Amino acid sequence: MFPGFGTVVNMATVVIGSSLGLLLGHRLPKRTRDTVTDALGLVTLLIGGLAAVQVTSAALSDLVGSSAPVLIVLGAMLFGGIVGSLLDIEARLEGFGGWLRTRLGTGGREDGPLVDGEPAKERFVEGFVTASLVFCVGPLTILGSLSDGLGLGADQLILKSGLDGFASIAFAASLGAGVMASVVSLGVIQGLLTLLGFLLGDFVPAAHLAALTATGGLLLLGVGLRLLHVRQVPVGNLLPALVVAPLLVQLVAVLGG
């Protein structure tokens, strides 16, 4: 697989899902949506767990010692969470989405799904903005795209493709063709993040990548818990941990050397 493969798959599933949604309309039963979402939540936990196991990486242990990796991940989650919560990243993302929706979508209307009688242009823009926010703002977008670019595999983006593909069916059924147009936003944002990961790949040592991957795995576990409605973990506020983890590895390596 080539860097960017996950984004290509993701774009394809959104197009296919949107097409099915436009054909199905409102016929998709809620129990089916819930069942598929639960299944994807369980798979998210599996992939997150497999990534978190990188805390046992030999390269990481050799650099910082056998007892430090777990403490590094713990420190990254704590410090990253503190920074993220002080900045209130999750609320800011939600606020930005609300602002964007007001500016480009329904002019601040909060009256639920659009109806067929609504102006076609407004309905299209609403679908485009809503789907773009759902598909492009989230931990899986960042983690998956960076992992794909770093050469760690496209598993996370393929999982996201399943989520987005199914979501696009439901969105297109109620919001129309604008949902399919959101594939442009998806391609641009994930493509840039994948390119960033690809450019960083040659400069990030294996030990630092292991810490980054393990920390990202824990964030994915948080995503899985949210999908299963076990707990609404504020994953957005924990995103700075992805930056803190490799920095802590470097700090421990320097102090230990």
C-alpha positions in Angstrom: 0.0 0.0 0.0 1.1 3.5 -0.7 1.0 6.6 1.5 -2.5 8.1 1.1 -4.1 4.7 0.4 -6.3 5.1 3.5 -7.6 8.5 2.4 -8.4 7.1 -1.1 -10.4 4.3 0.5 -12.1 6.8 2.9 -13.1 9.0 0.0 -14.5 6.0 -1.9 -16.6 4.9 1.0 -18.1 8.3 1.5 -19.1 8.5 -2.2 -20.6 5.0 -2.1 -22.3 5.6 1.2 -23.7 8.9 0.0 -25.0 7.3 -3.1 -26.8 4.6 -1.1 -28.2 7.3 1.2 -29.7 9.2 -1.7 -31.3 6.0 -2.9 -32.5 4.8 0.5 -33.9 8.0 1.8 -35.3 7.5 5.3 -35.8 3.8 5.0 -32.7 2.8 7.1 -34.0 1.5 10.5 -32.4 2.9 13.7 -31.6 -0.6 15.0 -29.4 -1.2 12.0 -27.5 2.1 12.5 -27.0 1.2 16.2 -25.8 -2.3 15.5 -23.2 -1.2 12.9 -22.0 1.6 15.1 -21.5 -0.8 18.0 -19.6 -3.2 15.8 -17.3 -0.4 14.6 -16.8 0.7 18.2 -15.6 -2.7 19.2 -13.2 -2.8 16.2 -11.9 0.7 17.3 -11.1 -0.8 20.7 -9.2 -3.6 19.1 -7.1 -1.4 16.8 -6.5 1.0 19.7 -5.3 -1.9 21.9 -3.0 -3.2 19.3 -1.5 0.3 18.9 -1.1 0.8 22.6 1.0 -2.4 22.8 3.8 -0.4 21.2 4.6 0.8 24.7 6.5 -2.5 24.9 8.6 -1.7 21.9 12.2 -2.8 22.1 13.4 0.4 20.5 11.7 2.5 23.1 12.9 0.3 26.0 16.5 0.3 24.8 16.5 4.1 24.6 14.8 5.1 27.9 14.9 1.9 30.0 12.4 -0.9 30.6 10.5 1.0 33.3 10.1 4.3 31.6 7.8 3.7 28.6 4.6 3.4 30.6 5.5 6.4 32.6 6.2 8.4 29.4 2.8 7.5 28.0 1.2 8.3 31.3 3.0 11.7 31.4 2.0 12.4 27.9 -1.7 11.8 28.6 -1.6 13.8 31.8 0.3 16.8 30.5 -1.4 16.7 27.1 -4.8 16.4 28.8 -4.0 19.4 31.1 -2.9 21.5 28.1 -5.9 20.4 26.0 -8.4 21.0 28.7 -7.0 24.4 29.6 -7.2 25.3 25.9 -10.6 23.5 25.8 -9.8 22.1 22.4 -12.9 19.9 22.2 -15.3 22.8 23.0 -13.4 25.0 20.5 -13.8 22.5 17.8 -17.5 22.2 18.5 -17.8 26.0 18.6 -16.0 26.4 15.3 -18.3 23.8 13.8 -21.3 25.7 15.1 -20.0 29.0 13.8 -19.2 27.5 10.4 -22.6 25.9 10.2 -24.3 29.3 11.1 -22.2 31.2 8.5 -22.5 28.8 5.7 -25.4 26.6 6.5 -28.8 27.4 7.9 -28.1 30.8 9.4 -28.3 29.5 12.9 -31.3 27.3 12.6 -31.4 24.4 15.0 -34.7 22.8 14.0 -33.4 19.4 13.2 -33.2 17.5 9.8 -33.9 19.4 6.6 -37.1 18.7 4.8 -37.7 18.4 1.1 -39.4 21.7 0.9 -36.3 23.6 1.9 -34.4 25.6 -0.8 -32.1 23.2 -2.7 -29.0 25.4 -2.3 -29.4 25.8 1.4 -30.0 22.1 1.8 -26.9 21.3 -0.2 -24.7 23.6 1.8 -26.1 22.2 5.0 -25.2 18.7 4.0 -21.8 19.7 2.8 -20.8 21.6 6.0 -22.3 19.0 8.4 -20.6 16.0 6.7 -17.3 17.9 6.3 -17.2 18.6 10.1 -18.1 15.0 11.0 -15.6 13.4 8.6 -12.7 15.8 9.0 -12.7 16.9 12.7 -11.8 14.1 15.0 -8.9 12.0 16.4 -9.2 9.3 13.8 -8.6 11.9 11.1 -5.4 13.1 12.7 -4.1 9.8 14.0 -5.0 7.8 10.9 -3.6 10.3 8.4 -0.3 10.8 10.3 0.1 7.0 10.7 -0.6 6.4 7.0 2.1 9.0 6.1 4.6 7.7 8.6 4.3 4.2 7.1 2.6 2.7 10.1 -0.3 1.4 8.0 -3.7 2.6 7.0 -5.7 0.5 9.5 -7.0 3.5 11.4 -8.1 5.2 8.2 -9.8 2.0 7.0 -11.7 1.8 10.2 -12.6 5.5 9.8 -13.7 4.7 6.3 -16.2 2.2 7.7 -17.5 4.8 10.2 -17.8 7.5 7.6 -19.3 5.3 4.9 -22.1 4.2 7.2 -22.6 7.8 8.5 -22.7 9.1 5.0 -25.7 6.8 4.2 -27.7 8.3 7.1 -26.5 11.9 6.4 -27.2 11.7 2.6 -30.7 10.2 3.3 -31.7 13.4 5.3 -29.3 16.1 4.0 -29.0 15.3 0.3 -26.2 15.5 -2.3 -24.1 18.0 -0.3 -22.9 15.1 1.8 -21.2 13.6 -1.2 -19.5 16.9 -2.0 -17.8 16.8 1.4 -15.4 14.2 -0.1 -13.4 17.3 -1.4 -12.8 18.5 2.2 -12.0 15.0 3.3 -9.4 14.6 0.6 -7.7 17.9 1.1 -7.4 17.7 5.0 -6.4 14.1 5.2 -4.1 14.4 2.3 -2.2 17.3 3.9 -1.9 15.4 7.2 -0.7 12.3 5.4 1.9 14.4 3.6 3.0 15.9 6.9 3.5 12.4 8.3 5.4 11.3 5.2 7.8 14.2 5.5 8.3 13.6 9.2 8.8 9.9 8.8 12.5 10.1 7.9 13.3 12.3 10.9 11.4 10.6 13.7 13.4 7.8 15.4 11.7 4.4 16.1 11.5 4.9 19.8 9.7 8.3 19.4 7.3 6.7 16.9 6.6 3.9 19.3 5.6 6.3 22.1 3.5 8.3 19.6 1.8 5.2 18.4 1.1 3.9 22.0 -0.3 7.2 23.0 -2.5 7.3 19.9 -3.7 3.9 20.7 -5.0 5.1 24.0 -6.8 7.9 22.3 -8.4 5.4 19.9 -9.6 3.4 22.9 -11.3 6.7 24.0 -13.0 6.9 20.6 -14.2 3.3 20.9 -15.8 4.1 24.3 -17.6 7.0 22.8 -18.9 5.0 19.9 -20.2 2.4 22.4 -21.7 5.1 24.6 -19.8 3.8 27.6 -18.3 7.2 28.4 -17.9 10.4 26.4 -14.2 10.7 26.8 -13.0 14.2 25.7 -10.6 12.8 23.2 -10.2 16.2 21.6 -8.7 17.6 24.8 -6.2 14.8 24.9 -4.8 15.4 21.4 -1.8 17.4 22.6 -0.5 14.1 24.2 0.5 13.1 20.7 3.1 16.0 20.7 4.1 15.5 24.3 4.9 11.8 24.0 7.9 12.0 21.7 9.1 15.1 23.5 9.2 13.2 26.8 11.0 10.4 25.1 13.7 12.8 24.0 13.9 14.4 27.5 14.2 11.1 29.3 16.9 9.9 26.8 18.9 13.1 27.3 18.7 13.0 31.1 19.5 9.3 31.2 22.4 9.7 28.9 
